[in-house]
Amino acid sequence: MSSTMDSTSDPLLALRHAIKAKSPITYVASSEPTTSLLAASHIVLSPTLSLPKSTSTRYSKPGTSGSSPSDFFTLEAVYLAWLLRDAPVAEYMKQARDNGLAVGFVSVTERKSIVEWLEGKVHDLKRIVSLAAAESTTPPGTPTHVGASTIPLITPKRTAHVADTTTTPSKRRYVADQQDVEVVKRIKQNEVELRDRNTVLRGIKPNNFSALRATYTEKLKKLKETKPGAALIPAPSAGAPMLARKAKNLYPIIMISSSPTALITMHNVKRFLQESFFESSSAARERAASAGNSRAEDVIHIDRRRVPPSSSSQPTSTPRGDIQRYFVVDSTDALQKFGADAWERVVCVMTTGQAWQFRPYRWSEPRALFHHVKGVYVSWANDPPNTKIKDWNVTELKIDPHRRHIDKSVVAHFWQLIDDWTITNKPWLIKS
């Protein structure tokens, strides 16, 4: 097999002849056969003809004058257009890039015409420079010079195989029609480059990250200078007034609904959260009235013994942990008694699923409210799902109507929710 180009064959005509004759086309890399076009250095078109895949053909690129070797498609680009003739657009462009043709491949709009010419379905293609014009302009792929004579591109012996080529008797320089050039320019201006998930990630302009680097240089320097073992204290999310009051006893606040139909009201909330026993609001109200307390208080405090994080999740008979106090209110009027920054201390809002409950709140829109506080939706265990709360970012707390022995686990779950949220979002409210 010849490793050099046969000077008696034109690359474009040789490729066309091989395709029409359905001859096997293989690849060679360093004189060894290969199945990868990317790794190959030559394309074998026949047992006696092996051409470098970078050989330029007479097929000129659109919008070019044809006076430079770079104005013509390579043999590899033309062959790849035929090889992937049936491939979808995105797959064709991906295969072209994978084979090293990020630029210089035959465009999708031109693929059909060159494929039809290669397969002999059409005899003339406008942008294929004639052999005579190719010899006069000396594009890439012209025969080598031996002394003062030039070996012709096609010998009479091979003329029978390529009789349908576009040849002219006169040798004249190919000059593109100026009107056609302008039309092509306008078409190219309106072209939209097809992109896939790989090309869309590649930027079209260089990015300078020097400003970002300068910003973090000082911070990284301070981190390196920090002594090993020294604790880095993160800045709390609270403002300066809250930081000044951290040393004081800032007890967390829980807000509940003022609706008389709510399961948890100011009448039964203390017994539920502090004693882990649910009593209906009406029963609790009657019990308080019989004791001489006809009206519920507007602020209720609840003392709860917090279980240390290291202890087992299972309840024990020995009480451990510090006493954490919470305040419960059901209105913004009662909340105002805690000062201007009372909302900074609200850790939970219990809701019945009625949006009117939030109208006087600092955040009247449910999604905004439950972004700043923990939301808990209280309902009976046998109630159907409430579609109104599906995008409110609230946790459902279900109370069994009859089985009081499970109240303890329900309340324990509630306090676990409050602890987790408070430690993450407002740790200064947790008693250390």
matplotlib code that plots the C-alpha trace (Angstrom):
import matplotlib.pyplot as plt

x = [0.0, 1.3, 1.8, 2.2, -0.3, -0.6, 0.2, -2.0, -5.2, -7.3, -8.5, -12.1, -12.4, -10.7, -13.1, -16.1, -14.9, -14.4, -17.9, -19.6, -17.7, -18.6, -15.0, -14.0, -12.5, -10.1, -7.7, -4.0, -1.9, 1.9, 1.6, -0.6, -4.4, -6.7, -10.5, -10.3, -10.5, -9.3, -6.1, -5.6, -3.1, -4.1, -7.4, -7.0, -9.3, -8.0, -5.3, -2.9, -4.0, -3.5, -4.0, -3.3, -6.6, -5.6, -5.2, -7.2, -9.7, -11.2, -14.4, -14.2, -15.7, -18.6, -17.7, -14.1, -12.2, -10.4, -7.0, -5.7, -5.3, -7.5, -10.3, -10.9, -12.4, -10.0, -10.4, -11.3, -14.1, -15.7, -15.4, -16.9, -19.9, -20.6, -19.9, -22.4, -24.9, -27.8, -26.9, -29.1, -27.8, -26.7, -25.0, -23.2, -21.8, -20.8, -19.0, -17.2, -15.9, -14.9, -12.9, -10.9, -13.0, -14.2, -13.9, -13.6, -16.3, -18.9, -21.9, -25.3, -26.9, -24.1, -23.9, -26.7, -25.3, -21.8, -23.1, -25.3, -22.3, -20.1, -22.7, -23.2, -26.7, -25.7, -22.9, -22.1, -21.6, -21.0, -18.3, -16.2, -13.4, -12.7, -9.4, -8.2, -8.9, -7.3, -4.1, -3.9, -4.6, -2.4, -4.7, -3.7, -3.9, -2.2, 0.4, 4.0, 6.4, 9.3, 11.6, 9.8, 7.0, 3.9, 2.4, -1.4, -3.9, -5.7, -4.1, -6.0, -6.1, -8.3, -10.4, -13.1, -13.8, -14.2, -15.7, -18.5, -16.3, -16.6, -13.6, -13.1, -10.6, -9.2, -7.1, -8.5, -8.5, -11.7, -13.3, -16.4, -19.4, -19.6, -23.4, -23.2, -20.6, -22.9, -25.8, -23.7, -22.6, -26.2, -27.1, -24.2, -25.2, -28.6, -27.3, -28.0, -25.3, -26.8, -25.6, -25.8, -25.1, -21.4, -20.9, -23.3, -20.9, -18.0, -17.9, -17.3, -15.2, -12.3, -13.2, -10.9, -11.2, -8.4, -10.8, -12.3, -8.8, -7.8, -11.0, -10.2, -6.4, -6.6, -9.1, -7.0, -4.0, -5.8, -6.9, -3.3, -2.2, -4.8, -3.2, -4.2, -7.0, -8.3, -12.1, -13.5, -16.7, -19.2, -21.2, -24.8, -27.6, -29.1, -28.4, -26.4, -29.2, -29.7, -26.0, -26.0, -28.8, -27.5, -26.3, -29.8, -32.5, -34.2, -36.9, -38.3, -41.8, -44.5, -47.5, -50.7, -54.0, -56.6, -59.4, -61.9, -62.0, -58.3, -57.2, -54.5, -55.7, -54.7, -56.9, -55.2, -51.7, -50.0, -51.2, -50.4, -46.9, -45.8, -47.6, -47.8, -51.6, -54.1, -57.4, -60.0, -60.2, -63.9, -63.1, -60.1, -62.2, -64.9, -62.3, -60.7, -64.2, -65.0, -61.8, -62.7, -60.7, -63.3, -60.9, -57.6, -54.4, -52.9, -49.4, -48.6, -45.2, -44.1, -41.2, -39.7, -36.7, -34.5, -32.8, -29.1, -28.2, -25.8, -28.5, -30.5, -33.7, -35.6, -37.3, -35.8, -37.2, -34.4, -34.9, -31.8, -31.0, -31.8, -35.1, -36.0, -38.7, -41.0, -43.8, -47.0, -49.2, -52.1, -52.1, -49.8, -51.1, -49.7, -46.5, -45.9, -45.4, -42.0, -40.6, -39.9, -37.7, -40.2, -40.4, -36.6, -37.6, -40.5, -39.4, -42.7, -46.2, -48.9, -51.6, -54.9, -54.4, -56.3, -54.4, -56.3, -54.4, -51.2, -52.7, -51.5, -48.1, -44.8, -44.9, -48.5, -47.7, -47.5, -44.4, -42.5, -43.6, -42.5, -39.2, -38.4, -40.1, -40.9, -44.4, -46.5, -49.9, -52.0, -54.8, -56.6, -54.8, -57.9, -58.3, -57.8, -54.7, -55.1, -54.2, -53.9, -50.7, -48.8, -46.5, -46.3, -43.2, -44.9, -44.7, -47.9, -48.5, -51.3, -53.2, -55.2, -58.8, -59.0, -55.7, -54.2, -51.3, -49.6, -49.7, -46.3, -44.7, -46.5, -45.3, -41.8, -41.7, -42.9, -40.1, -37.6, -38.7, -38.4, -35.0, -33.6, -34.9, -33.9, -30.3, -30.0, -31.6, -31.6, -29.1, -28.8, -32.3, -31.3, -30.3, -26.7]
y = [0.0, 3.4, 5.8, 8.8, 10.5, 9.1, 12.1, 10.9, 11.0, 14.0, 13.5, 14.5, 12.4, 9.4, 9.6, 9.9, 6.9, 4.8, 5.7, 5.0, 1.7, 0.9, 0.1, -0.2, 2.9, 2.4, 4.4, 4.2, 5.6, 5.4, 2.7, 0.6, 0.1, 1.8, 2.0, 5.6, 8.5, 10.8, 8.8, 8.1, 10.1, 8.7, 7.6, 4.6, 4.9, 1.9, -0.7, 1.6, 5.0, 6.3, 10.1, 12.2, 13.1, 16.8, 16.9, 19.8, 19.2, 21.3, 21.8, 25.5, 26.8, 29.3, 33.0, 32.4, 33.5, 30.1, 31.7, 30.2, 26.6, 27.3, 28.2, 24.5, 21.7, 18.9, 15.3, 14.3, 16.9, 15.8, 12.2, 12.7, 14.6, 11.5, 9.0, 10.8, 11.6, 10.1, 11.3, 13.9, 17.5, 17.5, 14.0, 15.1, 18.2, 16.2, 13.6, 16.4, 17.9, 14.5, 13.8, 17.1, 19.2, 21.9, 24.2, 23.4, 20.7, 20.8, 22.6, 20.9, 23.0, 21.9, 18.3, 17.1, 18.6, 17.3, 13.8, 13.7, 14.7, 12.0, 9.4, 10.5, 11.7, 15.1, 15.8, 19.4, 21.3, 25.0, 25.3, 22.4, 24.2, 22.6, 20.7, 23.3, 26.2, 24.2, 23.8, 27.6, 28.7, 25.9, 25.0, 22.3, 18.9, 19.9, 17.5, 17.7, 19.5, 17.6, 20.0, 22.3, 19.9, 19.1, 15.7, 15.9, 15.1, 12.5, 10.1, 8.9, 5.5, 6.7, 9.1, 6.4, 6.3, 10.1, 11.1, 13.0, 15.6, 19.3, 20.1, 23.0, 23.1, 26.5, 27.2, 30.3, 31.5, 30.9, 34.2, 34.0, 36.0, 39.1, 38.9, 35.4, 36.5, 39.1, 36.6, 34.2, 36.9, 37.8, 34.1, 33.6, 36.7, 35.1, 31.6, 30.3, 27.9, 24.8, 24.0, 21.0, 20.6, 20.5, 23.6, 25.7, 25.5, 27.0, 30.8, 33.1, 35.6, 35.3, 35.8, 37.7, 36.5, 38.7, 40.8, 37.8, 36.5, 39.8, 39.7, 36.3, 36.7, 38.6, 36.2, 33.2, 35.0, 35.4, 31.8, 30.7, 32.9, 31.6, 29.4, 25.7, 24.9, 28.5, 28.5, 30.5, 32.2, 32.7, 35.9, 35.3, 36.2, 38.6, 42.3, 44.5, 45.2, 41.4, 40.8, 43.4, 41.6, 38.0, 37.9, 38.5, 35.8, 36.1, 33.4, 31.9, 32.8, 30.5, 31.9, 30.0, 30.7, 32.8, 30.8, 29.3, 26.2, 25.6, 22.4, 24.2, 27.4, 29.5, 27.3, 24.0, 24.9, 24.8, 21.3, 20.0, 21.3, 21.2, 18.0, 16.2, 15.7, 16.9, 18.3, 19.8, 23.5, 23.5, 21.1, 23.1, 26.3, 24.7, 23.5, 26.9, 28.6, 26.2, 27.3, 31.0, 31.7, 32.6, 34.3, 32.9, 34.8, 36.5, 35.4, 31.9, 30.7, 27.1, 25.5, 22.5, 20.4, 20.1, 16.7, 17.1, 16.2, 13.4, 11.6, 8.7, 9.5, 7.1, 8.7, 7.9, 8.1, 10.4, 14.0, 15.6, 18.9, 22.5, 24.1, 26.1, 28.7, 29.5, 32.1, 31.4, 34.2, 34.1, 37.7, 40.5, 42.7, 40.3, 39.9, 43.7, 43.3, 41.8, 44.9, 46.1, 43.1, 40.5, 38.9, 38.1, 35.8, 34.0, 30.5, 28.8, 29.6, 27.0, 27.3, 25.9, 26.3, 29.6, 32.5, 35.2, 34.3, 35.9, 39.3, 41.3, 39.4, 40.9, 38.6, 38.3, 36.0, 32.3, 31.4, 34.4, 33.9, 30.2, 31.2, 33.1, 30.9, 27.2, 26.4, 23.7, 22.7, 21.0, 18.7, 15.5, 12.3, 11.2, 14.5, 14.4, 16.2, 20.0, 21.2, 24.8, 24.2, 22.1, 24.9, 26.7, 24.9, 23.7, 20.4, 18.6, 17.7, 15.1, 14.6, 11.4, 12.1, 9.2, 7.7, 10.0, 7.6, 8.7, 12.4, 12.2, 11.1, 13.8, 16.5, 15.1, 15.3, 18.9, 19.9, 18.1, 20.2, 23.4, 22.5, 21.6, 24.7, 27.1, 25.7, 26.2, 29.6, 31.4, 29.6, 32.6, 31.8, 28.4, 28.4, 27.1]
z = [0.0, -0.9, 2.0, -0.2, -2.5, -6.0, -8.1, -10.9, -8.9, -7.8, -4.1, -4.8, -7.9, -6.2, -3.2, -5.6, -7.6, -4.4, -3.2, -6.5, -6.8, -3.2, -2.5, 1.2, 2.6, 5.5, 7.7, 8.4, 11.2, 11.0, 8.3, 10.5, 9.9, 12.4, 12.9, 14.3, 11.8, 14.6, 15.1, 11.4, 9.3, 5.9, 4.2, 2.0, -1.0, -3.0, -2.6, -4.5, -3.2, 0.3, 0.8, 3.9, 5.5, 5.6, 1.8, 0.4, -2.3, -5.0, -3.0, -1.9, 1.3, 1.1, 0.9, -0.1, -3.2, -3.8, -3.9, -0.7, 0.4, 3.5, 1.1, 0.3, 2.4, 3.3, 2.2, 5.8, 6.0, 2.7, 3.6, 7.0, 5.4, 3.3, 6.1, 8.4, 5.6, 7.5, 11.0, 12.7, 12.8, 16.5, 16.1, 12.9, 14.6, 17.6, 15.5, 13.6, 16.8, 18.2, 15.0, 15.4, 13.0, 15.4, 12.4, 8.8, 8.5, 5.8, 7.2, 7.5, 4.8, 2.3, 3.3, 1.1, -2.1, -1.7, -0.8, -3.9, -6.0, -4.4, -5.0, -8.7, -8.3, -9.7, -12.2, -11.4, -8.2, -8.4, -5.7, -7.0, -8.9, -12.3, -12.8, -15.3, -13.0, -10.1, -12.1, -12.9, -9.3, -7.8, -4.9, -2.4, -4.0, -7.3, -8.7, -7.9, -10.2, -11.9, -13.5, -15.8, -16.6, -14.5, -14.1, -15.0, -12.3, -14.4, -16.8, -20.0, -18.4, -15.5, -17.7, -18.2, -14.5, -14.1, -17.4, -15.7, -14.0, -14.6, -16.9, -19.3, -22.2, -21.2, -18.1, -16.4, -12.9, -10.9, -10.0, -7.7, -8.9, -6.8, -6.6, -5.3, -2.7, -1.4, -1.2, 0.7, 3.1, 3.9, 4.4, 6.8, 8.8, 9.5, 10.2, 13.7, 15.0, 16.4, 19.9, 22.2, 25.9, 25.3, 23.1, 25.2, 28.1, 26.1, 26.5, 23.5, 25.4, 27.9, 31.5, 33.9, 37.5, 38.8, 40.8, 42.5, 43.2, 44.8, 47.0, 48.5, 48.7, 52.0, 53.5, 52.6, 54.1, 57.4, 57.4, 57.0, 59.8, 62.2, 64.8, 64.7, 67.0, 67.1, 66.6, 63.8, 65.1, 62.3, 62.3, 63.5, 61.2, 63.7, 63.6, 65.9, 68.4, 68.8, 69.4, 72.1, 73.9, 73.5, 77.1, 78.4, 78.7, 75.3, 75.4, 72.2, 71.2, 69.7, 67.9, 67.6, 65.7, 67.4, 65.6, 68.1, 66.0, 66.2, 67.9, 69.9, 71.6, 74.6, 76.7, 76.1, 74.7, 78.1, 79.1, 75.6, 75.2, 78.9, 80.1, 76.8, 77.1, 74.6, 76.0, 73.7, 73.8, 75.0, 77.9, 78.9, 78.9, 81.0, 83.5, 83.8, 84.2, 87.1, 88.7, 88.4, 85.3, 82.7, 80.3, 78.9, 79.3, 76.3, 77.1, 78.5, 79.5, 79.1, 80.9, 79.2, 80.1, 77.1, 76.6, 75.8, 72.2, 73.4, 75.3, 73.8, 71.9, 74.1, 77.2, 80.6, 84.1, 85.2, 84.1, 82.5, 80.7, 81.4, 81.7, 78.6, 78.8, 75.9, 75.5, 73.6, 72.1, 69.7, 68.5, 67.3, 70.1, 72.7, 70.7, 70.9, 74.7, 74.0, 72.3, 68.8, 67.9, 69.1, 65.6, 65.9, 68.8, 67.1, 66.3, 65.4, 64.0, 64.4, 61.7, 60.9, 57.2, 57.0, 55.3, 57.2, 60.3, 58.8, 57.8, 60.8, 60.9, 59.9, 56.8, 55.6, 52.7, 53.9, 51.8, 53.0, 56.6, 56.8, 55.3, 58.5, 61.1, 61.5, 60.3, 61.9, 60.6, 63.4, 62.4, 63.4, 62.4, 60.3, 58.5, 54.7, 53.3, 53.1, 49.6, 50.7, 52.6, 50.0, 49.1, 52.5, 53.8, 57.0, 58.9, 59.7, 63.4, 63.6, 66.9, 67.4, 68.4, 70.9, 71.9, 74.5, 75.2, 71.9, 72.8, 74.4, 71.1, 69.2, 71.5, 71.6, 67.8, 67.9, 70.3, 68.1, 65.1, 67.1, 68.5, 65.1, 63.4, 66.3, 66.5, 62.7, 62.3, 65.7, 68.0, 70.4, 71.7, 72.9, 76.6, 76.9]

ax = plt.figure().add_subplot(projection="3d")
ax.plot(x, y, z, "-o")
ax.set_aspect("equal")
plt.show()
